[in-house]
């Protein structure tokens, strides 16, 4: 009885998985930081991913294709720095730099 | 929040329904109540405890194998690209190459599974290192021996995670090279010079061979931390 039940589960799972696509279309965002340190309490967010750029000057993050947004999080407030397209199997490089005391992005795809 | 998977568009209604049904079935299958009915199960590995370090070590071994496979395919692509004579074939080769490199970059990207496991394993090793420093339970010689092992472990973990970051950077540069050459070839084709387009793509073979040699060196240096 148990064996039959297990077989039925495996069969259903197999049929079900055939209808699923486990890989969505993705591209990559290379984020480069061209300033020494963040102000206290500041961090960068790519869509919903917090970028840990405290110890490193660049990161490569896989993202679903479509529009991506980089924001500067300062305490409870978020400020949009730039918006760009992520394309399938391609890298878009975003350099975040400090100009006149504020951060801005330069995007190269 | 990124979805774990998406139903294929061509069969969205039926495929999605079957897919959902399968998930429900799978969830029922892993329900502890039902599992308990079948009696106690044997752990997958009774000798190796699941710790962040063991998980990372095992995943890093898998990544290394994947990289070896990718390297062989990159060399194969370089050979194919050298024999190209038609623009359509050149375009297809560039697209396939981008997909191949992307698949590999996905493995070593900073938000990939292996990077997360690496960060978790490094955190675990550092916490054990700290624990041994403040230990009062063991004898001084035992404590010293354990401290030494954890110091060594942390150093190896740092090296392994640095190597992964380096791999991520190298594959990013390679993908950029391929996409830029592909874009240039497309521009050349747009101004109706099919022969030159093929030549541009064929020149990629040199870059690919260089990348392959670099990758071989990297794979040799990518050593999972010892237990």
Interface residues (C-beta under 8 A of the other chain):
Chain A: X2 X9 X12 X13 X14 X15 X16 X17 X18 X19 X20 X21 X22 X23 X24 X26 X27 X28 X30 X48 X49 X56 X58 X59 X60 X61 X62 X64 X89 X90 X91 X93
Chain B: X1 X2 X3 X4 X5 X6 X7 X8 X11 X14 X15 X16 X17 X18 X19 X20 X21 X22 X23 X25 X26 X28 X29 X38 X95 X98 X99 X101 X102 X105 X106 X109 X110 X111 X112 X165 X168 X169 X172 X175 X176 X179
